[in-house]
């Protein structure tokens, strides 16, 4: 599916699923704003600059933009830089996230608040900021990256799953709000576990059987498919990566 002429804003794109999605969108012709806090190497590998350089080295168009999704002014500045460079926004991938899988009774309040701030409020802020620009293009696609863990109630509860479940409710309702603006709104999660740098750092030491591991490229392919939608196509859904591309 060609995305030539489209502009994508990918939040949380310095590593992991976000970086994979940014590269996949660029490979299909989209100009990509690579947005995240990581401007310099830190505890985890990857920066907005290394991802943007990888895209341009492959012949794509990319702009690294510093963006803290929990800070409204930072989000608005990142969106404004994207508009200045590329002239508009057609696609949002709200991927920025933090992982905390500890049981509720031993979860520090700071960790609970961090999951809600990044995984829910962050989605709200980047979505709120880009909607007017996507509407001005006559339609487009908003994608929130979530997790299959929201349905795994038999496995208990944790701050990560709760925050992602709230983001899914936000996007399902938003699909109805934006249908008249020709904007597709969908959630996308891995069908299985993608062993990103963030997962390996915050996965609480969980051992994942090989058959439950999904290559990140599956999320890239699924994101391309959803990015090509508007309200006349797939909208108001929660998609699992391997199922939606099958």
N, C-alpha and C positions, 0 to 999 in steps of 0.2 A: 504494500500500500504506500504510494508515494505521498510524502509530506512536503514536497517542494513548495516553496513560498510560504510555509507556515513558520511560526515562531513559538518555541516552547520554553516555558520557565519551569525548571526542575529544582525543587527545594530539597536539600539534603543530598546533593549530587557529588560530594567530594570522594565518596567511596561506596563500596557495596552495591546494593540494588540501585540506588540513585545514579551512581556513575554508569552502571550497565545500561540503565534506561536512557540516560542522556546520550550515550554513544549510539544506542539503537535508533533513537529518534533522528540524530544527526545523519546516520547512515542512510536513512530514508529521505533525506533532503531538508529536514527542518533546521533552522537556525536555533541554537540552544543557549539559553542563559543557565550557566552552571552555578547554582546558588547554594551556599553553605557558609558556616562560620570558619571552616578550616582554610585559612590562607597560608599558614605555615605548618610544616610537619609537626605532629604532636605524638601522643601516646599511640594513636592508631594511624596507619599509613593512609596517604591520599590527601590531596588538597584540591581546591577549585581550580588552581592553576595547572596542576598536572593533568586533570581530566580535560580541561579546555585545550591544552596543548596536544593531548592525544587525539582529540577530535579534529583539530586543524591540521595535524600531521597526516590524517587520513583523508584530507580534502574537504572536510566539513567546516561549518561556521559555528563558532562558540565564543561566548563572552563570560569570563569568570566574574561573579558578583558576590561580594561579601553580604551575608544575610543571616541574621539571628531571628528565627521564626517566632520567638517569644517576645520580640521587641517591635512594636508597631512602626516606629519611625525607621528602623532598620529595614523592615519589609518594604515599606513605601519607597525608600531610597533605592533598594535593589530593583523594584519594579520600574521606577522612573529611569534608572540606568538602562534597563532592557528596552524600554520604549524609545529612549534616545538613540540607542545603537541600532535597533532592528525595526523600529517604526510601529510596533504593535505586539500583541500577544494573542495567540490562538489556542494554546494548549497549556494547561497547568498539570504538573505532577507533584502533588504534595506528599513527599516521601520522608522528610526529616522526622526522625524518631529516636527515642531512647528506650532501652530495654531494661526491665526489672521484673524478674520472675519469682521473687521471694514470696513466701506466704504472707497473708495480710497481717497476722499478729506480730510478725517480726519486721514489717516494713516501716522504716523511718518516715516520718511525715515529709521530710525533704525529698525523699525518693518518690513518694506518692504525688507530691505537688509537681515535681519535675516531669513525671510521665504525663500528667494532665496538661502542664504548660506547653510541652513540646508536641505531644502526640494529638492533642485536641485543640488547645488554644492556638498552637502554631498552624494547624490546618485551617482554622477559622480565619486567622489574620492573613495568610497568603491568599486564601480563596477570596476573602472580602476585597483585597487589594487588586486582584486581577479581573474580577467580574466585569467592571465597567469597560475595560480594554477588550476583553473577549466579546462582549456585547457590541462594541463599536465595530468589530470586524464582521458582524452579521452572523455570528455563531462560532462554535468551537467545542472544545472538550476539556472537562475538569476531571482529574483522576486523583483519588486519595488512596495511598498504599496502606492496607490494613493487614490483618492476619487471620488465619483459620482458627487461631486460638480463641476467638470470641465465641465460637460455637461449642467449645470443649468444656462445658460446664461440669461434666463428670470428672474433670481434672482439677477442680477447685477454682480458686480465684487469685488474681494478682493485679497489680496496678497497670501493667502493660496491656493485658487483655481488656480491662475495664475502659481504659482510655481509647483504645482502638474501637471498641464497641460503640462508644459515644460518637466517634468520628464517622462511623458507618451510618448512624442515625442522622447525623448532620447532613451527610451527602444524599441519603435517600430522600429526605425532605426537600433538599435544595434542587433535586432533579425536577420536582413538580413546580417549584418556584421559577425555574429558568427555562422550562420547556417552551414558553412563548417567545423566548429570546433565541431559540434555535441552539441552545447550549446543552450538550450531553454531559451528564454528571454520573460518574460511576466509581465504585470502589474496586480495588484490585489487590489480591493477596497471593502469595505463593501457594501452590497446591500442597507442597511439602515444605521442608525446612531449607532455606538458603543459608549456608554457613558463611555469612559475611563477617567482616572484621568486628562489627558491633556485636554480632551474636556470639562470637568466640570470646569476646571480652566480658559480656554480660549474661551469658547463658546459664549461669549458676552451675557450671560443671556438668550439665546434662549430656549424657551420651546419646547420640543420634544414630540409629541403625542406618547402614548405607542405603537401604531401599527407601528410606524416608528423606534422603537428601536430594534437593532439586538444584540443577545448575542455574546460576543467575540469568543466563541467556533466555530462559523460559519467560522470566518477567519482562525482559526487553522486548521479546516478540509480542507478548500480550499487551504491553503498553503501546506499542506501535498500532496495533489493531484498534484499541480504544481511543487513541489519540486522533485517529482518522474519522471518528464519529461526530455527528451533531445530533440534534434532538429528533431527527427523522430516522436515526438508526438505534444503536444500543444506548439506552439511558435508564437511570433509576435502578441499577442493578449492582449486586455484589458478585464479582467475577473471581474465579480461581484461575491462575495463570495457565496451567496445562489444559484445563477444560476449555477455556475460551479460544485457544488457538487450535484445538483439535478439529 
